């Protein structure tokens, strides 16, 4: 049975981890996982280099959505209280608080928020990312046919995973390569994340806890081998401590399936369908129509739709205007037709594999077409003369040459287009 797919990318200081999510019926599962070591904090070009090979190996179709867990310290988290009289239209109040707290205009960031209402006040937690960082990452992914749809803060995943019921204020301490992160929380809401270089002689966290913690005592969770009291010299602020080993790829999937929402970068669907892709809906309808199971489909999907409707009010203020869905549907149909033609012609996959293996390191494919033995490949990059020479000398190809690229060009990107005819091997 066909399934819809998503790509989840986890950014850490020392490595980048990619997970392929596949949706079977009504549940998402991790179908494949691969990690790549990094020498420095991941930038857009490092993400592109790591993910490019997975597009072919995992057979990711164009416009595959990508959800990214950001590296702590890339953006930021703010937590503040609104007046008790604040009701439904919270956006102007939240924007006013952000404008006071941040030293740059709101148009330079992407952000999302969570709220917790009490009798006395409305507490708001805001997660934000620089727009320039988001644009670089989104542009890098779009070059290989992927679409950045959502960014999640690690603190959001930690809050969902641990969520201690008896701790109004608590913190989570973790080490990532040569960095130490301290995430602080008000109940289930992330309050702030602090980052500092790990010191061999100990961590200067006691001052940070005393300065930022308004509660008389806190619960502290940690991932390091050594207990925090040994690292910070024993703070009177610590009420309790517990070691936790968190599997972020699995926790992100659980967070997502619970209906939680991060920063929506490309909200082309309505808020109600933020967790039901058009492809998944079509597959479900066709599958159950074939076996006469429409009644069962109605009953089983109604529960999920009811749960998603509870998140509409939270998502609606952060979502921008909904883009026209007709363009997305046409793109999916075109991609599906190309894949069907590729899989039904036996030599098509061989041709794609041969072109991919001969592709230079500084080049990538954007369009590949195979029909009746004719291969056409377009993309961007340098060193493509070597690709053409390899195709000319390959025993399975004949008549290799250049063709006119249909891709856009600018000062940074150099398009290329090659064509060849696949020979009838083995005959």
C-alpha positions in Angstrom: 0.0 0.0 0.0 1.3 3.4 -0.9 2.1 5.8 2.0 2.7 9.6 2.3 6.1 10.6 3.4 7.9 13.4 5.4 11.5 14.1 6.1 12.5 15.0 9.6 15.9 16.7 10.1 17.5 17.0 13.6 20.3 19.6 13.8 22.9 19.1 16.6 26.3 20.7 17.1 28.2 17.5 16.2 25.9 15.7 13.8 22.9 15.9 11.5 20.2 13.1 11.7 17.6 12.5 9.0 14.5 10.4 9.5 12.1 9.2 6.8 8.5 9.2 8.1 5.9 7.1 6.4 2.3 7.2 7.1 0.4 3.9 7.0 -3.3 4.3 7.5 -3.6 6.8 10.3 -0.2 6.5 12.0 3.3 7.9 11.2 6.3 5.6 11.6 10.1 6.1 11.2 10.9 4.0 8.1 14.6 4.9 7.8 17.2 6.9 9.8 20.7 8.1 8.9 23.2 10.4 10.7 26.1 12.5 9.3 29.0 13.8 11.4 29.6 17.6 11.3 32.7 19.5 12.1 30.8 22.7 13.0 27.3 24.0 13.6 25.1 22.9 10.6 24.6 25.6 8.0 22.3 25.4 5.0 25.0 24.2 2.6 25.9 21.3 5.1 22.3 20.3 5.2 22.1 20.3 1.4 25.2 18.1 1.1 24.0 15.6 3.6 20.4 15.3 2.4 21.1 15.4 -1.4 22.0 11.7 -1.6 18.9 10.6 0.5 16.6 12.1 -2.2 17.5 9.3 -4.5 18.1 6.5 -2.0 14.9 7.1 -0.2 13.0 7.9 -3.4 11.7 11.3 -2.2 9.2 12.8 -4.6 9.2 16.5 -5.4 7.6 18.8 -2.8 8.2 16.2 0.0 7.6 18.2 3.2 10.4 18.7 5.7 10.2 19.3 9.4 13.3 20.5 11.1 14.3 20.4 14.8 16.5 23.5 15.2 19.8 23.6 17.0 19.4 25.2 20.4 20.8 28.7 20.3 19.9 29.3 16.6 16.8 31.2 17.6 15.3 32.0 21.0 12.5 31.5 23.5 10.6 34.1 25.4 8.1 33.7 28.2 5.9 36.4 29.6 2.4 37.0 31.2 -0.4 38.9 29.6 -3.1 40.7 31.7 -5.9 38.6 33.1 -8.4 40.6 30.9 -6.7 39.4 27.7 -9.2 37.3 25.7 -9.3 35.9 22.2 -7.4 38.4 20.1 -3.9 38.0 21.7 -1.8 38.8 18.6 -1.5 42.6 19.1 -0.5 42.0 22.8 2.1 39.3 21.9 3.6 41.4 19.2 3.9 44.4 21.5 5.7 42.2 24.1 8.1 40.9 21.4 8.8 44.4 20.1 9.9 45.4 23.6 12.0 42.3 24.2 13.8 41.9 20.9 16.4 44.4 19.5 15.3 43.9 15.9 12.0 44.3 13.9 9.4 41.5 13.9 9.6 41.3 10.1 13.1 39.8 10.6 11.9 36.7 12.4 9.5 33.8 12.1 7.7 32.8 15.4 5.0 30.7 17.0 3.6 30.7 20.5 1.9 28.5 23.1 -0.4 29.8 25.9 -1.5 28.6 29.3 -4.4 30.5 30.8 -5.0 30.7 34.6 -7.5 32.7 36.6 -5.0 35.5 37.2 -3.1 35.8 33.9 -2.4 34.3 30.5 1.2 32.9 30.2 2.7 33.0 26.7 5.8 31.1 25.4 7.2 32.3 22.1 9.7 30.4 20.0 11.4 32.5 17.2 13.9 32.0 14.4 15.8 34.6 12.2 14.1 35.0 8.9 17.5 35.0 7.1 18.4 31.5 8.6 15.0 30.2 7.6 15.3 31.5 4.0 18.8 30.0 3.6 17.6 26.6 4.8 14.4 26.7 2.8 16.3 27.7 -0.4 18.9 24.9 0.1 16.1 22.3 0.4 14.2 23.6 -2.6 17.2 23.1 -4.8 16.8 19.4 -4.4 13.0 19.4 -4.7 12.1 19.4 -1.0 9.8 21.9 0.8 10.5 23.2 4.3 7.2 23.3 6.1 7.9 23.5 9.9 10.6 24.3 12.4 10.5 22.9 16.0 12.5 24.0 19.0 14.2 21.2 21.1 12.7 22.7 24.2 9.2 22.1 22.8 10.1 18.4 22.4 11.6 18.2 25.9 8.5 19.8 27.5 6.2 17.3 25.8 8.5 14.3 26.8 9.1 15.1 30.5 6.2 17.4 31.5 6.4 16.8 35.3 3.0 17.4 36.8 4.2 18.5 40.3 6.9 21.0 39.2 5.6 24.6 38.4 9.2 25.5 37.5 11.8 23.1 36.3 14.9 22.9 34.0 16.7 20.4 31.7 20.5 20.4 31.3 22.1 18.7 28.3 25.5 18.5 26.6 26.0 18.6 22.8 29.6 18.3 21.7 31.4 21.3 23.3 28.2 23.2 24.2 26.0 23.0 27.3 22.3 24.0 27.1 20.0 24.8 30.0 16.3 24.8 29.1 13.9 26.3 31.7 10.2 25.7 31.8 7.0 27.1 33.5 4.9 24.0 33.7 4.5 22.7 30.1 5.7 26.0 28.6 9.4 26.6 27.6 10.5 29.8 29.3 14.1 30.3 27.9 17.2 28.4 26.7 20.7 29.4 27.8 23.8 28.2 26.0 27.5 28.3 27.1 30.7 26.5 26.2 31.4 23.4 28.3 34.3 24.0 30.7 36.6 21.2 31.9 36.7 22.5 35.4 33.0 22.7 35.9 29.9 24.5 34.7 29.1 28.0 35.9 25.3 27.2 36.2 24.7 28.2 39.9 24.7 31.9 39.1 22.4 31.4 36.1 19.9 29.4 38.2 19.9 31.9 41.0 19.5 34.8 38.6 16.8 33.5 36.3 14.8 31.3 38.7 12.0 33.1 40.6 10.9 29.9 42.3 12.3 28.9 45.8 13.4 25.4 44.5 13.3 23.6 41.2 13.5 20.1 39.7 16.5 19.6 37.4 16.7 16.9 34.7 20.0 16.2 33.0 21.7 14.0 30.4 25.4 14.3 31.4 27.3 11.4 33.1 27.9 13.5 36.2 25.2 14.8 38.5 24.5 18.6 38.3 25.2 19.1 42.0 28.8 17.9 41.5 29.1 20.3 38.5 27.7 23.5 40.1 28.9 23.0 43.7 25.4 22.2 45.1 22.8 24.9 44.7 20.2 25.4 47.4 17.8 26.1 44.5 17.8 22.4 43.5 14.8 20.5 45.0 15.4 17.3 43.0 17.3 15.9 40.1 17.0 13.0 37.7 19.0 11.7 34.8 17.1 11.2 31.5 18.2 9.7 28.1 16.1 11.3 25.4 15.7 9.9 21.8 15.0 13.1 19.9 14.0 11.4 16.6 11.4 9.3 18.3 10.2 12.1 20.6 9.7 14.5 17.7 7.5 11.9 16.0 5.4 11.5 19.2 5.2 15.3 19.6 4.0 15.7 16.0 1.4 12.9 16.3 0.0 14.5 19.4 -1.0 17.5 17.3 1.6 19.9 18.5 2.7 22.7 16.2 6.0 24.6 15.7 6.7 27.5 13.4 4.8 26.9 10.2 7.0 28.1 7.3 4.9 27.0 4.3 1.2 26.6 5.5 -0.3 25.9 2.1 -3.0 23.8 3.7 -5.8 24.9 6.1 -5.2 24.7 9.8 -7.7 21.8 10.0 -5.6 19.8 7.6 -2.2 20.7 8.9 -1.6 17.1 9.9 -3.5 15.4 7.0 -1.7 15.8 3.6 -3.8 15.7 0.4 -1.9 12.7 -0.8 -2.7 10.8 2.4 -6.4 11.6 2.1 -6.6 10.5 -1.5 -4.8 7.2 -0.8 -7.2 6.5 2.1 -10.3 7.2 0.1 -9.2 5.2 -2.9 -8.1 2.2 -0.8 -11.3 1.9 1.2 -13.6 2.7 -1.8 -12.1 -0.4 -3.6 -13.1 -2.7 -0.7 -16.4 -1.0 0.2 -15.0 0.4 3.5 -16.2 4.0 3.3 -18.2 3.7 6.5 -15.2 2.4 8.4 -13.1 5.3 7.0 -15.7 7.9 8.2 -15.7 6.5 11.7 -12.0 6.2 12.1 -11.0 9.5 10.6 -13.7 11.4 12.5 -11.8 11.0 15.8 -8.6 12.4 14.4 -10.4 15.3 12.7 -12.1 16.2 16.0 -8.7 16.3 17.7 -7.2 18.4 15.0 -10.1 20.9 15.3 -9.0 21.6 18.9 -5.7 23.1 17.5 -7.4 25.4 15.0 -7.7 28.4 17.3 -4.0 28.1 18.4 -2.7 27.7 14.8 -4.9 30.3 13.1 -3.2 33.5 14.4 0.3 32.3 13.4 -0.6 31.1 9.9 -0.3 33.5 6.9 -2.8 33.6 4.0 -3.5 30.1 2.7 -2.0 29.6 -0.8 -4.1 28.3 -3.7 -4.2 24.5 -3.5 -4.7 24.0 -7.2 -1.0 24.6 -8.0 0.1 22.1 -5.4 -2.4 19.5 -6.7 -1.1 19.9 -10.3 2.5 19.6 -9.1 1.7 16.4 -7.2 -0.1 14.9 -10.3 2.9 15.8 -12.5 5.4 14.3 -10.1 3.2 11.1 -9.7 3.0 10.7 -13.5 6.8 11.0 -13.8 7.4 8.4 -11.1 4.9 6.0 -12.5 6.5 6.3 -16.0 10.0 5.8 -14.3 8.9 2.7 -12.4 7.0 1.0 -15.3 9.8 1.2 -17.8 12.5 -1.3 -16.6 15.5 0.7 -17.7 14.4 4.0 -16.1 15.8 3.3 -12.6 19.1 2.0 -14.1 19.4 5.3 -16.0 18.7 7.4 -12.9 21.2 5.4 -10.9 23.9 5.7 -13.6 23.4 9.5 -13.9 23.4 9.9 -10.0 26.6 7.9 -9.6 28.4 9.9 -12.3 27.2 13.3 -10.9 30.1 15.5 -9.7 30.2 16.4 -6.0 29.4 20.1 -6.6 26.3 19.4 -8.7 22.8 18.2 -8.1 19.8 17.2 -10.1 16.6 19.2 -10.3 14.8 17.4 -13.2 15.2 13.9 -14.6 13.1 12.5 -17.5 13.2 9.1 -19.1 11.0 8.0 -22.0 11.4 5.4 -24.8 15.1 5.1 -24.0 15.9 8.9 -24.1 17.4 10.3 -20.9 17.4 14.0 -20.0 18.9 15.4 -16.8 18.9 19.0 -15.6 20.4 20.6 -12.5 22.8 23.1 -11.1 26.5 23.0 -10.2 30.0 22.9 -11.6 32.2 20.2 -13.1 29.4 18.9 -15.3 31.8 18.5 -18.2 33.0 15.4 -16.4 29.4 14.1 -16.3 29.1 14.5 -20.0 32.4 12.7 -20.7 31.4 9.8 -18.4 28.1 9.4 -20.2 29.9 9.4 -23.6 32.3 6.6 -22.5 29.7 4.6 -20.6 28.8 1.3 -22.4 25.1 1.7 -21.6 24.7 5.1 -23.2 25.1 6.5 -26.7 24.7 9.9 -28.3 25.4 11.8 -25.1 25.4 15.6 -25.5 24.3 18.9 -24.1 20.8 20.3 -24.4 19.3 23.7 -23.6 18.5 23.9 -19.8 15.0 25.1 -18.9 16.0 26.2 -15.4 16.3 29.7 -14.1 19.8 31.1 -13.7 21.4 33.9 -11.7 24.9 35.0 -10.6 25.3 32.1 -8.1 23.6 29.2 -9.9 24.9 27.7 -13.2 22.3 25.4 -14.8 23.2 22.4 -17.0 21.3 19.9 -19.2 22.6 16.6 -20.7 20.8 14.1 -22.8 21.7 10.6 -24.0 20.1 7.4 -25.2 20.2 4.3 -23.0 21.4 1.3 -24.9 19.7 -2.1 -24.7 22.1 -3.8 -22.3 22.3 -7.6 -22.3 21.1 -7.9 -25.9 
